[in-house]
């Protein structure tokens, strides 16, 4: 992609939030340039060939949380984005027992009833309560979090709106507050007796973090999960035709139509400042690009500890250093000669579980033990595995008659004790495949090729500090007006003219686009306030 003359705004990184920000800035009349390190846009939301004829994403692999306004404004459906709804979620336990949850309340209740009649009766009320809470907090995703210090009139307006929202949902506030403060284990123990059901609902609390299910604050993961699905007002889980890279391809197309310039193979080496203000960026080629406004789609640690030249207050830098951003997931993409099956279930072609997500898991106390082991720098040998077969829904991702499987393996810490991921990568992947063979015996023999991405590989390939998919833990002390650090949650930074727009800002990770849209709105607001002649 090409270049042009002087621009109003430079955006570091062409991940989905950077592209969304570019679209809204360009639509407002600004002239943004997106600078992407790799040869393709998308960041962690891409589709790449990992073996001849086999394509998958090294990062995000399902779509669920993209905000409705972005679907509409970028005309993604009209541009050709197609979403295949995910099938039911099959949960499998160490002893081989299993059950399935789906969007069909009747089917889910029947499956739970085999575990516990009491839990089956409680489950619909539990899900309805989570959905109501998700609907209450979901509007916050589309707003900038106000600073409790009331530093501006915007903060006062923000808290006024929050007050209205709180009043409207006042009966839910005690429950929402408890959900943010307690552990997922405690929260689920209040409602259910089945260890299998509690694990199926609570495993998400350990995704992209080293915290265990019994860690206070992890119950928020239930709310995040509910907000992702259609019950919480979202679009539901789904697989994108053409892979997740199709999303960012079309976002780039929409931004370019409005005048954004997108440069690939343009790695930013530093963000240049002078007298406390941003003045541009420097590429690894030595090229310097000047602009009065810069947005960084990189994570907070990479931005402030690696890219910014100078001008950051010591206390701010200390807070960024303390920001928790150690990933704990290994990603594996498999090229398969045939489709593996779960013993005891039909094997006459793709089954419903092949169209959804399969969780190879264990009781919550065991997940706590795995996470404790990971915090010591020791990867869990049989950690939780999320498995899906995207090529069942989209055959274009694999050669005819062959398949792609994508695995997410939890409790795999970025920082290891006594070894390195370069030494451990292949032995760890061998153990994962062997473990999967206990539940799908024909899978190991069907593997033609594999792509193994440890947290270190994700850091190297996708420039995710610590290999953290979410640009940092999504825990109560790193959410809302505390994300990434207190005092700087509204996308602005201590450097005038420098903004953050990635997942390290409110509302956090996931392919939502909200971070980029909200950041663009703040940039436009600031430029209007200064009455700069920025419009074309």
C-alpha positions in Angstrom: 0.0 0.0 0.0 1.2 3.5 -0.8 2.1 6.7 0.9 1.1 10.3 0.5 1.9 13.8 1.7 1.6 15.4 5.1 -1.0 13.8 7.3 -3.0 15.0 10.3 -2.9 11.7 12.2 -0.5 8.7 12.3 -1.8 5.4 13.7 0.8 2.9 14.9 -0.4 -0.6 14.1 -3.1 -1.9 11.6 -4.9 -4.2 14.0 -8.7 -4.0 14.0 -8.9 -1.1 16.5 -6.4 0.9 14.5 -8.4 0.4 11.3 -11.6 1.4 13.1 -10.0 4.5 14.4 -8.7 5.4 10.9 -12.2 4.9 9.5 -13.9 7.3 11.9 -11.1 9.9 11.7 -11.2 9.9 7.9 -15.0 10.0 7.9 -14.7 13.2 10.0 -12.5 14.8 7.5 -9.1 14.1 8.9 -6.2 12.5 7.0 -5.0 9.5 8.9 -2.2 7.2 7.9 -2.0 3.7 9.4 1.5 2.2 9.8 1.5 -1.6 9.9 4.7 -3.5 10.7 3.7 -6.6 8.8 2.9 -7.1 5.1 -0.8 -7.5 5.9 -3.2 -5.6 8.1 -5.1 -7.1 10.9 -2.7 -7.5 13.9 -4.1 -10.4 15.9 -7.1 -10.6 13.6 -5.7 -12.1 10.4 -6.0 -15.2 8.2 -2.7 -16.8 7.1 -1.5 -19.9 5.3 0.3 -22.0 7.9 0.7 -25.1 5.7 0.2 -25.5 1.9 -3.5 -25.0 1.3 -4.4 -24.6 5.0 -5.3 -21.2 6.5 -6.0 -20.0 10.0 -5.5 -17.2 12.4 -2.5 -17.0 14.7 -4.7 -14.8 17.0 -8.5 -14.3 17.2 -10.5 -17.1 15.6 -14.1 -16.4 16.4 -16.1 -13.2 16.2 -18.7 -12.2 18.7 -18.3 -8.7 20.2 -17.9 -6.4 17.3 -20.1 -3.4 18.1 -23.3 -2.9 16.1 -22.5 0.7 15.2 -19.3 -0.5 13.6 -21.0 -3.2 11.6 -23.4 -0.5 10.3 -21.0 2.4 9.8 -18.4 0.4 8.0 -21.0 -1.4 5.9 -19.4 -4.7 6.6 -22.3 -6.9 5.5 -22.7 -4.9 2.3 -18.9 -5.4 1.7 -19.3 -9.1 2.0 -18.7 -10.1 5.6 -20.4 -13.4 6.4 -20.7 -14.9 9.8 -21.5 -18.6 10.3 -23.2 -19.1 13.7 -21.3 -21.3 16.1 -22.7 -24.6 17.1 -23.1 -25.9 20.6 -20.3 -26.0 23.1 -19.2 -29.6 24.0 -17.5 -29.9 27.4 -15.4 -33.0 28.1 -13.9 -34.0 31.4 -10.8 -36.1 32.4 -12.9 -39.2 32.9 -14.3 -38.9 29.4 -17.8 -37.7 30.6 -19.3 -34.9 28.6 -22.3 -32.7 28.1 -23.3 -29.9 25.7 -24.6 -26.4 26.1 -26.2 -24.4 23.3 -28.4 -21.4 22.7 -31.4 -23.7 22.9 -32.5 -23.4 26.5 -34.5 -26.7 26.3 -31.5 -28.7 25.1 -29.2 -27.1 27.6 -31.6 -27.8 30.5 -32.0 -31.4 29.5 -28.2 -31.9 29.4 -27.8 -30.3 32.8 -30.6 -32.3 34.3 -28.5 -35.4 33.8 -25.9 -33.8 36.1 -28.3 -32.3 38.6 -32.0 -31.7 38.6 -31.6 -28.8 41.0 -29.0 -27.1 38.7 -31.2 -27.6 35.7 -34.0 -25.7 37.4 -31.7 -22.9 38.4 -29.8 -22.6 35.1 -32.4 -20.6 33.1 -32.8 -18.0 35.9 -29.0 -17.8 36.3 -28.6 -17.1 32.5 -31.4 -14.6 32.5 -29.8 -12.7 35.4 -26.4 -12.6 33.6 -28.1 -11.4 30.5 -29.8 -8.6 32.3 -26.6 -7.5 33.9 -24.8 -7.7 30.5 -27.5 -5.5 28.9 -27.0 -3.0 31.8 -23.3 -2.7 31.4 -22.9 -3.2 27.7 -23.6 0.5 26.8 -20.5 1.4 28.7 -18.4 -0.2 25.9 -19.4 2.7 23.6 -18.4 5.5 26.0 -15.2 6.9 27.3 -14.8 6.1 31.0 -14.9 9.3 33.0 -12.1 10.1 35.5 -13.3 10.0 39.2 -11.0 13.0 39.7 -13.4 15.0 37.5 -10.6 16.6 35.6 -12.8 18.0 32.9 -16.4 18.9 32.1 -16.5 15.7 30.0 -15.9 13.7 33.2 -18.8 15.4 34.9 -21.1 14.6 31.9 -19.8 11.1 31.9 -20.6 10.5 35.6 -24.0 12.1 35.1 -24.7 9.6 32.3 -23.4 6.8 34.6 -25.8 8.0 37.3 -28.7 7.8 34.9 -27.6 4.3 33.8 -27.2 3.2 37.5 -30.6 4.6 38.4 -32.2 2.7 35.5 -30.7 -0.6 36.6 -30.5 0.2 40.3 -32.0 -3.2 41.3 -29.1 -5.0 39.6 -26.3 -2.8 41.1 -25.6 -5.0 44.2 -25.3 -8.1 42.0 -23.1 -6.3 39.4 -20.8 -5.0 42.2 -20.5 -8.5 43.7 -19.8 -10.0 40.3 -16.8 -7.6 39.8 -15.5 -8.2 43.3 -15.8 -12.0 43.9 -14.3 -15.1 42.3 -16.0 -17.2 39.7 -15.8 -20.1 42.0 -17.7 -18.3 44.8 -20.2 -16.9 42.4 -21.0 -20.3 40.8 -21.0 -22.1 44.2 -24.0 -19.9 45.2 -26.1 -21.2 42.4 -24.9 -24.7 41.4 -23.9 -28.0 42.9 -22.5 -29.8 39.8 -18.7 -29.5 39.5 -19.1 -30.3 35.8 -21.5 -27.4 35.2 -19.5 -25.0 37.3 -16.4 -25.9 35.3 -18.2 -25.5 31.9 -19.4 -22.0 32.9 -16.3 -20.9 34.8 -13.3 -21.9 32.8 -13.4 -18.7 30.8 -12.1 -16.9 34.0 -8.6 -18.3 33.4 -8.4 -17.3 29.8 -5.6 -14.8 29.0 -4.5 -14.5 32.7 -2.5 -16.3 35.4 -5.3 -15.9 37.9 -7.2 -19.0 39.0 -11.0 -19.4 39.3 -10.8 -18.8 43.1 -9.1 -15.4 42.6 -11.3 -12.5 43.6 -12.5 -10.5 40.5 -12.6 -13.4 38.1 -16.4 -13.7 38.2 -16.4 -10.7 35.8 -15.5 -13.2 33.1 -19.1 -14.5 33.3 -20.4 -11.1 32.5 -17.9 -10.7 29.7 -19.1 -14.0 28.3 -22.7 -13.1 28.6 -22.1 -9.8 26.8 -20.5 -11.6 24.0 -23.5 -13.7 23.2 -26.9 -12.8 21.7 -28.5 -13.1 25.1 -26.5 -10.1 26.3 -27.3 -8.0 23.2 -24.4 -9.1 21.1 -24.4 -10.9 17.8 -23.6 -14.4 19.2 -20.4 -16.4 18.6 -19.6 -17.1 15.0 -16.9 -18.1 12.4 -16.1 -15.6 9.7 -16.2 -16.9 6.1 -12.6 -16.6 4.8 -11.3 -16.4 8.4 -10.9 -13.5 10.8 -8.6 -11.7 8.4 -11.7 -11.0 6.2 -12.9 -8.7 9.0 -9.8 -6.5 8.9 -9.5 -6.6 5.1 -13.0 -5.1 4.8 -12.2 -2.6 7.6 -9.2 -1.4 5.7 -11.3 -1.1 2.6 -13.8 1.1 4.4 -11.1 3.3 5.9 -9.4 3.7 2.6 -12.6 4.7 0.9 -12.9 7.7 3.2 -9.3 8.8 2.6 -7.2 6.9 5.1 -3.7 5.8 3.9 -2.6 2.3 5.0 1.0 1.5 4.7 2.2 -2.0 5.3 5.9 -3.1 5.9 6.1 0.2 7.8 7.4 -0.7 11.3 7.5 2.1 13.8 10.7 2.2 15.8 9.9 5.2 18.0 7.2 7.8 18.8 8.9 11.2 18.7 8.2 13.9 21.2 9.3 17.5 22.0 8.4 19.6 25.0 5.8 17.1 26.2 4.0 16.9 22.8 4.1 14.3 20.1 5.6 15.4 16.9 5.6 12.2 14.8 7.1 8.7 14.5 10.3 7.2 13.3 10.3 4.0 11.2 12.9 1.3 11.4 14.1 2.3 8.0 15.1 5.7 9.4 12.1 7.5 7.8 10.5 10.2 10.0 6.9 11.0 9.6 5.5 14.2 11.2 2.0 14.7 12.5 0.5 16.6 15.5 -1.6 13.6 16.5 -0.5 10.0 16.9 -2.6 7.0 18.0 -1.0 3.8 19.2 -2.7 0.5 18.6 0.1 -1.2 20.4 -0.3 -2.4 24.0 0.5 0.0 26.8 3.8 -1.6 27.8 5.1 -1.7 24.2 3.9 1.9 23.6 5.3 3.6 26.7 8.2 1.4 27.6 9.4 0.7 24.1 8.3 3.3 21.6 7.9 6.7 23.3 11.2 8.6 23.1 10.9 10.9 26.1 8.6 13.0 28.3 6.7 10.5 30.5 6.3 11.2 34.2 8.1 8.8 36.4 4.9 7.8 38.3 3.1 7.1 35.1 6.0 4.9 33.9 6.0 3.0 37.2 2.3 2.3 36.8 2.8 1.0 33.3 5.6 -1.3 34.5 3.3 -2.7 37.2 0.4 -3.2 34.7 -0.2 -7.0 34.4 0.3 -8.2 30.9 1.7 -11.8 31.0 -0.2 -14.1 28.6 -0.8 -17.7 29.6 -2.1 -19.3 26.5 -0.5 -21.4 23.7 -2.1 -21.4 20.2 -1.8 -24.4 17.9 -3.2 -24.7 14.4 -3.4 -28.2 13.0 -3.6 -29.3 9.3 -5.6 -32.6 9.4 -6.0 -35.3 6.8 -9.4 -36.3 8.2 -12.0 -35.1 10.7 -11.5 -36.6 14.2 -14.5 -37.8 16.3 -15.5 -38.2 19.9 -15.9 -41.9 20.7 -19.5 -42.9 21.5 -21.0 -40.2 19.3 -22.0 -40.4 15.7 -19.2 -40.4 13.1 -21.1 -40.2 9.8 -19.8 -36.8 8.8 -19.4 -33.5 10.7 -21.4 -33.4 14.0 -22.8 -30.4 15.8 -19.8 -30.2 18.1 -17.6 -29.8 15.0 -19.4 -26.6 14.3 -18.9 -25.2 17.8 -16.3 -25.0 20.5 -15.0 -28.0 22.4 -13.7 -27.6 25.9 -11.4 -30.2 27.3 -11.4 -29.2 30.9 -11.4 -30.3 34.6 -13.1 -29.1 37.8 -12.4 -25.6 39.0 -10.1 -26.6 41.9 -7.9 -28.4 39.4 -7.8 -25.3 37.1 -6.7 -23.4 40.2 -3.9 -25.8 40.6 -2.9 -25.5 37.0 -2.8 -21.7 37.2 -0.8 -21.8 40.4 1.7 -24.0 38.6 1.8 -21.6 35.7 2.5 -18.7 38.1 5.6 -20.6 39.2 6.7 -20.6 35.6 5.7 -24.3 35.0 3.3 -25.0 32.1 0.4 -27.3 33.0 0.9 -30.6 31.2 -2.8 -31.2 30.7 -4.2 -27.7 30.9 -7.6 -26.6 29.7 -7.9 -26.9 25.9 -10.4 -25.0 23.7 -10.7 -26.7 20.3 -12.6 -25.8 17.1 -12.8 -26.9 13.5 -13.3 -23.7 11.5 -13.0 -25.4 8.1 -16.2 -27.5 8.8 -18.1 -24.2 8.6 -15.8 -22.7 5.9 -14.3 -25.4 3.7 -12.2 -22.7 1.8 -9.8 -22.8 4.7 -8.4 -26.3 3.8 -7.9 -28.5 0.8 -11.0 -30.6 -0.2 -11.6 -33.5 2.2 -9.1 -32.1 4.7 -9.5 -29.9 7.8 -8.1 -27.1 10.0 -8.3 -27.5 13.8 -7.5 -24.5 16.1 -6.5 -25.0 19.7 -6.1 -22.7 22.6 -4.2 -24.2 25.6 -4.4 -22.5 28.9 -2.0 -22.3 31.9 1.0 -21.8 29.6 3.0 -18.9 31.1 5.1 -16.5 29.1 7.8 -16.6 31.7 9.3 -20.0 32.4 11.4 -21.3 35.3 14.6 -23.1 34.4 13.9 -23.4 30.7 12.8 -21.4 27.6 9.9 -21.7 25.2 12.4 -22.3 22.3 13.5 -25.5 24.2 10.0 -26.5 25.4 7.8 -25.6 22.3 7.8 -28.9 20.5 7.7 -31.2 23.6 4.8 -29.1 25.0 2.9 -29.4 21.7 3.6 -33.2 21.6 2.0 -33.5 25.1 -1.0 -31.4 24.0 -1.6 -33.6 20.9 -1.1 -36.8 23.0 -3.6 -35.5 25.6 -6.2 -34.7 22.9 -5.8 -38.2 21.7 -7.4 -39.4 24.9 -10.7 -37.8 23.9 -10.4 -37.9 20.1 -8.2 -41.0 19.4 -8.1 -40.5 15.6 -6.7 -36.9 15.9 -3.0 -37.5 16.5 -2.7 -39.8 13.4 -4.5 -37.2 11.2 -2.0 -34.4 11.8 -0.2 -33.4 8.6 1.3 -30.2 9.9 1.1 -28.0 12.9 1.8 -24.3 13.8 2.8 -23.9 17.4 2.6 -20.4 18.9 3.7 -20.2 22.5 3.2 -16.9 24.4 6.8 -16.0 23.4 6.0 -16.7 19.7 2.8 -14.6 20.0 4.9 -11.8 21.4 7.4 -12.1 18.5 5.0 -12.6 15.7 2.1 -10.3 16.7 4.1 -7.9 19.0 1.8 -8.7 22.0 3.8 -8.0 25.1 3.9 -11.1 27.2 1.9 -12.9 24.5 -1.2 -11.4 26.0 -4.2 -11.5 23.6 -6.0 -8.8 25.5 -3.1 -6.3 25.9 -3.3 -6.9 29.7 -5.4 -8.7 32.3 -9.1 -7.8 32.3 -9.5 -7.7 36.1 -11.4 -5.1 38.1 -8.2 -3.1 38.9 -7.4 -2.9 35.2 -10.9 -2.1 33.8 -13.1 0.9 33.2 -11.4 4.2 34.4 -8.4 2.1 35.7 -7.4 0.8 32.2 -4.6 0.9 31.5 -3.6 3.0 34.6 -5.5 5.4 36.8 -5.7 8.9 35.6 -5.3 8.0 31.9 -8.3 5.9 30.9 -9.9 8.1 28.3 -7.5 7.2 25.6 -5.3 10.2 26.3 -1.7 9.9 27.6 0.8 12.2 29.4 2.1 13.2 26.0 -0.1 15.9 24.4 -1.4 14.6 21.0 -0.6 11.0 21.8 -3.5 8.6 22.3 -4.0 4.9 22.8 -6.6 3.0 20.8 -5.9 -0.7 21.4 -7.2 -3.4 23.7 -5.1 -2.0 26.6 -7.8 0.7 26.9 -11.5 0.6 27.9 -13.5 -1.7 27.3 -10.6 -4.2 27.0 -9.9 -7.1 24.6 -11.9 -9.0 22.1 -12.7 -8.0 18.5 -15.1 -5.2 19.5 -13.7 -2.2 17.7 -15.0 -0.1 20.6 -11.6 1.0 21.6 -10.7 2.4 18.2 -14.1 4.1 17.8 -14.0 5.7 21.3 -10.4 6.9 20.8 -11.3 8.5 17.5 -14.2 10.3 19.1 -11.9 11.7 21.8 -9.4 12.9 19.1 -12.1 14.6 17.1 -13.4 16.2 20.3 -10.0 17.5 21.3 -9.3 18.9 17.8 -12.6 20.7 17.7 -12.1 22.1 21.1 -8.7 23.6 20.0 -10.4 24.9 16.8 -7.6 23.6 14.7 -8.1 23.9 10.9 -8.0 20.1 10.5 -10.9 19.5 8.0 -10.2 19.1 4.3 
